[in-house]
Amino acid sequence: MTHDRIALIRAIQGAGLLVESIEPGRLIRCKTDDDKGLQKSGWYRFFDDADLMTCVYGDWRTGSRGVWVSGGDKPQTPEQRANARRLIEQAQGERRQEQARQWAGNRVKLMALWNSAAPILDTDPAGQYLINRGLAVPNTGVLRYHAGLDYWHEGQCIGQFPAMLAAVTSPVGELVTVHRTFITPEGQKAPVPTVKKLCSPAGAMAGATIKIGTPTARPDGRIGVGVAEGIETAIAAAVLFDTPVWAGVSAHGMASFTPPPAVRNVYVFADNDVSQTGQKAAAQLAERLTRQGFTARIHTPPAIGTDWADELIIRGATA
């Protein structure tokens, strides 16, 4: 293996892509540090030009992208720079085409899954799951119940379980993916490695949320909405603060939250993580929204290691 290829592999691995060798000639998908099971969110396109090797790589999930060109800090001729730009544009075009094909196929599967589920009720296992968590079943069209979904782990189906489904939609309301919470018929968490999973997306995840409830007018007439990480946290915060709260699915999703057009007030409901992950995501969101002219307020439960679903139970027990 040449010195340049070793340097390229190190650069790609440093960006979180899991590769041991490089294949030229076409767009290649690969796993990333954050992928689980058979997921492959990473990609690269390597142009094996003896004069100037070029590689474009990135992560579909986060939208990140990097470029590597052989030669390190050696100055490039105008012709080499022009050739590198051409190859980068070619790789970006191939990536967009591949992504569009993948998203189109995923969209068909997502709609079939969503249409096969029923509205969530207090009496079904999904409704019982929320009630067992100390939550009321919200009156919303973004949560559904599925009687039995196959659970796949590392390429094998290890069982079938009921599931609570949640529609994750873009800032303009298009279905991006479906969030699944695997449960038992009694409404408890299913005995599986990962209880909560996202389906393969049909669009960009940045800014996508589970829109539980409709933004409402505050006493001053301004429209407001809250955002939290998880579904249960969002429902609990909505009860405690009497305001609709959307779920960003994760800390990263909450940090990338995009308010709907009429909203000017955003309530950020952070998890009080020991790792500070939730608090940092909330601060990042609030700072960005403030710079953009929104009024953003962060609310964090007092006890370390808890979220607002825990706080709802604590306050209920105290009462």
C-alpha positions in Angstrom: 0.0 0.0 0.0 1.4 3.4 -1.0 2.1 6.2 1.5 -0.7 8.3 -0.1 -3.3 5.6 0.4 -2.3 5.1 4.0 -2.7 8.8 4.5 -6.1 8.7 2.8 -7.4 5.9 5.0 -6.2 7.7 8.1 -8.0 10.9 7.0 -11.3 9.0 6.3 -11.1 7.1 9.6 -10.5 10.3 11.4 -13.8 11.5 10.0 -15.5 8.5 11.6 -15.8 6.2 8.5 -14.9 2.6 9.1 -12.7 1.5 6.2 -9.6 -0.7 6.0 -8.9 -0.4 2.3 -9.9 2.0 -0.6 -11.7 0.9 -3.7 -11.5 3.3 -6.7 -13.9 3.8 -9.6 -17.3 4.3 -8.0 -19.2 5.7 -5.1 -18.7 3.3 -2.1 -20.9 3.1 1.0 -19.4 2.2 4.3 -20.2 2.1 8.0 -19.5 4.9 10.4 -18.6 5.0 14.1 -22.3 5.7 14.9 -23.8 3.0 12.7 -25.5 0.0 14.2 -26.3 -3.4 12.7 -26.2 -3.2 8.9 -26.5 0.6 8.6 -24.0 2.3 6.2 -24.2 6.0 6.6 -20.7 6.7 5.3 -19.6 7.1 1.7 -16.6 7.9 -0.4 -15.6 8.4 -4.0 -11.9 7.8 -4.8 -10.3 8.9 -8.1 -7.1 7.0 -8.5 -5.3 9.5 -10.7 -1.5 8.8 -10.7 -0.9 12.6 -11.2 -3.2 13.8 -8.4 -5.3 11.3 -6.4 -8.5 12.8 -5.0 -11.1 11.5 -2.6 -14.4 13.0 -1.5 -16.1 11.4 1.6 -18.9 12.1 4.1 -21.7 10.9 6.3 -25.3 10.8 4.9 -26.8 11.0 8.4 -25.1 14.2 9.5 -24.5 15.8 6.0 -20.8 16.2 6.8 -18.3 16.1 3.9 -14.5 16.1 3.5 -12.0 16.2 0.6 -8.6 14.6 0.5 -6.0 15.3 -2.3 -2.7 13.5 -2.5 0.5 15.4 -2.1 -0.1 16.9 1.3 1.1 20.5 1.5 2.9 20.4 -1.9 1.7 23.3 -4.1 -0.6 22.3 -7.0 -0.5 23.6 -10.5 -3.5 25.5 -11.9 -4.3 22.4 -14.0 -4.2 20.1 -11.0 -6.5 22.4 -9.0 -8.9 22.6 -11.9 -8.9 18.8 -12.2 -9.4 18.4 -8.5 -12.4 20.7 -8.5 -13.9 18.8 -11.5 -13.5 15.5 -9.7 -15.1 16.9 -6.5 -18.1 18.2 -8.4 -18.4 14.8 -10.1 -18.3 13.0 -6.8 -20.9 15.3 -5.3 -23.2 14.8 -8.2 -22.9 11.0 -7.9 -23.6 11.2 -4.2 -26.8 13.3 -4.7 -28.0 10.8 -7.3 -27.4 7.8 -5.1 -29.0 9.6 -2.1 -32.1 10.5 -4.2 -32.4 6.8 -5.3 -32.1 5.6 -1.7 -34.5 8.1 -0.3 -37.1 7.3 -2.9 -37.0 3.6 -2.1 -37.1 4.3 1.7 -40.1 6.6 1.3 -42.1 3.8 -0.2 -41.3 1.5 2.7 -42.0 4.3 5.3 -45.4 5.0 3.9 -46.3 1.3 3.8 -45.2 0.9 7.4 -47.1 4.0 8.6 -50.3 3.1 6.7 -50.2 -0.4 8.3 -50.4 1.0 11.8 -53.5 2.3 13.7 -54.2 5.4 15.7 -52.8 5.0 19.2 -55.5 4.4 22.0 -55.4 4.2 25.8 -56.3 0.5 25.6 -53.6 -0.8 23.1 -50.1 -1.8 24.2 -48.6 1.6 22.9 -51.1 3.6 24.9 -50.5 1.3 27.9 -46.7 1.9 27.5 -47.2 5.7 27.9 -49.6 5.2 30.8 -47.1 2.9 32.5 -44.5 5.7 32.1 -46.9 8.0 34.0 -48.0 9.8 30.8 -51.4 10.5 29.3 -51.9 9.4 25.7 -51.8 12.7 23.7 -54.5 13.5 21.1 -52.2 13.5 18.1 -51.9 12.0 14.7 -48.2 11.6 14.8 -48.2 8.5 17.1 -49.5 5.1 16.0 -49.7 1.5 17.2 -48.4 -1.5 15.3 -49.4 -4.9 16.5 -46.3 -6.7 15.5 -43.0 -5.7 13.8 -40.0 -7.8 13.1 -37.0 -6.9 15.2 -33.7 -7.1 13.4 -30.3 -7.2 15.2 -27.0 -7.5 13.3 -28.7 -8.9 10.2 -31.0 -11.4 12.0 -34.7 -11.3 12.9 -34.8 -12.1 16.7 -38.5 -11.8 17.2 -41.7 -9.9 16.6 -43.0 -7.3 19.0 -45.7 -4.6 19.2 -44.4 -1.1 18.6 -45.3 2.5 19.1 -44.6 4.4 15.9 -43.9 8.1 15.6 -43.8 10.2 12.4 -40.6 12.2 12.1 -41.2 15.0 9.7 -39.1 17.8 8.1 -39.6 21.5 9.0 -42.1 21.7 6.1 -44.0 18.6 7.3 -42.7 15.9 4.9 -42.2 12.4 6.3 -38.5 11.8 6.8 -38.5 8.6 8.9 -40.5 6.6 11.4 -39.4 6.2 15.0 -40.1 2.8 16.5 -40.4 2.0 20.2 -40.5 -1.8 20.6 -42.8 -2.9 23.5 -44.5 -6.0 25.0 -48.3 -6.7 24.8 -48.4 -5.5 28.4 -47.0 -2.1 27.5 -43.5 -2.5 28.9 -40.2 -2.1 27.0 -39.5 -5.1 24.8 -36.5 -7.3 25.8 -34.4 -6.3 22.9 -30.9 -4.8 22.5 -32.2 -1.4 21.5 -35.8 -0.5 22.4 -35.9 2.6 20.2 -34.9 2.6 16.6 -35.2 4.9 13.5 -36.1 3.5 10.1 -33.8 4.4 7.2 -34.6 8.0 6.3 -36.3 9.4 3.2 -34.8 12.8 3.5 -32.4 15.0 5.5 -32.7 14.5 9.3 -31.5 18.0 10.1 -34.4 19.9 11.7 -36.8 16.9 11.6 -39.0 16.4 14.6 -42.0 14.5 16.0 -44.6 17.2 16.0 -46.8 16.4 19.0 -49.4 19.2 19.2 -49.8 22.5 17.5 -47.9 25.7 18.5 -50.1 28.0 20.6 -50.4 31.7 21.4 -48.9 32.9 24.6 -50.7 35.5 26.8 -48.8 38.2 24.9 -50.1 36.9 21.6 -46.8 35.5 20.4 -46.8 31.9 19.1 -44.7 29.4 21.1 -43.6 25.8 21.0 -41.3 23.6 23.0 -38.7 21.1 21.9 -37.2 18.2 23.8 -35.2 15.1 22.9 -37.5 12.1 23.3 -41.2 11.4 22.9 -41.8 10.7 26.6 -39.8 13.8 27.6 -41.8 15.9 25.2 -45.2 14.7 26.5 -44.1 15.2 30.1 -42.8 18.7 29.5 -46.1 19.6 27.7 -48.0 18.5 30.8 -45.8 20.3 33.3 -45.5 23.6 31.3 -48.9 23.6 29.6 -47.4 24.1 26.1 -47.1 21.9 23.0 -43.6 20.2 22.9 -42.1 18.5 19.9 -39.5 15.7 20.1 -36.2 16.1 18.3 -35.5 12.3 18.7 -31.9 12.9 20.0 -29.7 15.6 21.4 -28.3 16.2 17.9 -31.8 16.4 16.5 -32.9 18.9 19.2 -29.8 21.1 18.5 -30.8 21.3 14.8 -34.4 22.2 15.6 -36.0 24.6 13.1 -39.1 26.4 14.4 -42.2 26.7 12.2 -42.8 30.0 10.4 -45.2 31.7 12.9 -43.3 30.7 16.0 -41.1 33.3 17.7 -40.9 31.8 21.2 -39.1 28.4 21.8 -38.9 26.6 25.0 -36.0 24.2 25.1 -36.4 21.3 27.5 -33.0 19.8 28.2 -32.1 16.5 29.8 -30.0 16.9 32.9 -27.3 14.4 31.7 -24.3 13.5 33.7 -22.3 13.7 30.5 -23.7 17.2 29.8 -24.8 16.0 26.3 -28.4 17.3 26.7 -27.4 20.5 28.3 -24.8 21.3 25.6 -27.4 20.5 22.8 -29.9 22.8 24.5 -27.4 25.6 24.9 -26.3 25.3 21.2 -29.9 25.5 20.1 -30.8 28.4 22.3 -27.7 30.4 21.2 -28.5 29.8 17.5 -32.1 30.8 17.8 -31.3 33.9 19.8 -28.9 35.0 17.1 -31.7 34.5 14.6 -34.1 36.8 16.5 -36.1 34.2 18.4 -36.8 34.2 22.1 -35.4 31.0 23.5 -35.6 29.7 27.1 -33.9 26.6 28.5 -35.6 24.5 31.1 -33.6 21.7 32.8 -34.9 19.3 35.5 -33.1 19.9 38.9 -31.9 16.3 39.5 -28.7 15.2 37.7 -29.4 12.1 35.5 -33.1 12.9 34.9 -35.3 14.2 32.1 -38.7 15.8 32.2 -40.5 12.4 32.1 -38.6 11.6 35.4 -39.5 15.0 36.8 -43.2 14.4 36.1 -43.1 11.2 38.1 -41.2 12.9 40.9 -43.6 15.7 41.2 -46.6 13.3 41.0 -45.1 11.2 43.8 -44.5 14.3 45.9 -48.0 15.5 45.3 
